Amino acid sequence: MKNISTDVLIVGAGPAGSTAARELAAQDIDVIVLEKKPEIGCFKRCAEGITLRGLIDVGIKPQKEWALGHISGARLYPPSGKNVVEMTGDRMEGYVVERKVFEKWLASRAVKEGARFMVKTPALEFHRVGDKCIVKTQFMDEPVSIESNLVLGADGVESKVGRWAGIRALNRISDYHSGFQYEMAGVNVDDAYIHLFFGNEVAPKGYLWVFPKKFSANVGIGVLTKEIQDKRPMDYLHTFIDAHPDMFANASPLEVNAGGVPVAHNTEMVTDNVMLIGDAAQVVHPLHGGGIVRSIKSAQAAAHTALLALEEKNYSQKRLMQYQDWWDDAYGVQMAKLMKIRSFLERLDDKDYELLAEVLSGEDIMAAVDAKTTFFMKKLITKPSIARLVKKYLSG
Amino acid sequence: MVVKINHDKCMYCGGCVGVCPMNALTLQETRLTVSKKCNECGICMQFCPVGALQ
């Protein structure tokens, strides 16, 4: 048994884990990051879209090594395919990134600051001993015991850290998308746009996407888990691909992915000695399911609190609660509004989608994504043809 | 009885682990396992994007 001691142990080397590692190491904190997989960045569970604004917001400049597809807008398709709504403008500029490279790049930046990573090294057990945590792990056939003051759970939707430490970080089927995706070459779409397809036959209470990368595209679907009966997300995607030879006649998969997407924030984020960040903390945007920027944000905020806790040698839930309070202050109101809009969208039938596509502009949809509910409502009210949708909205 | 995992279909995405109310599922690298805590509630089966849980 090898014994290691560190200030902070981070479980998971995704965007959240590597960001927290970098922030802490830059302040001369001893940091170890555990990654259970043999390689950081695979297997992806992500459509890989990110806005330039989001990147700037978390202090990252796009790099040509991982910012592959350059996107200038989104096209939203109602079930009929008519009245496609286009979203453009500075706000929509962004990239489809290569997560495998992006995550290694983030990790390398943390290493540069002094953080240390261990790969193919899963967290197996968690205990508290006095004021410290012991995490048992293993590399190859060597057991390793790591003692730390703080553990950051950046271990994704399947987070064990939270549950071990006493946080009931559980996802509900009414707040969780079941996702399936192919990365394909040879897809015929306008590669300056991401393409989103809606409808209850296409993707019940979710959407289907085509995100062009440089020489490939992510073609995927997210369906609300509660809605799944016999037809699975994989089946819906196959139906769509078969029905659209215009896009897929010459396409072939390079990769197949699956994943769960939390579309609500239903968990506590801290307890004694432990903070959850990223998907483990359920931080994705409930309407579009984007999570990279928010995961990084959560990591930065948790690292900030961790620094203060280490300085004060106080690792209690009460001390760490600063991180959760910050999160709630920053996102609580917005999340509540977005949940209301999500619930409205989930009550729409295909005719409703057609109506919305007829009357809404890209700007209106941006208002919804930004949780500007008053603005969004005003837009709905001024269109007499969708008065019944206003009722649907208010009845939620 | 516990849920059956079809390893030929499993994509090791870990999504099922995150919805298991019994904390009975664990994903290590590409190996999904189920413990005796499983009470066959069926939530993971409903979630699985490819139908690898029966």
Interface residues (C-beta under 8 A of the other chain):
Chain A: K36 K37 P38 F43 R45 K120 P122 G156 V157 E158 S159 K160 R163 A169 L170 N171 R172 I173 Y176 S178 G179 F180 T225 K226 I228 R232 P233 M234 V256 N257 A258 G259 G260 P262
Chain B: M11 Y12 C13 G14 G15 C16 V17 G18 V19 C20 P21 N23 L25 T26 L27 Q28 E29 I43 Q46 F47 C48 P49 V50 G51
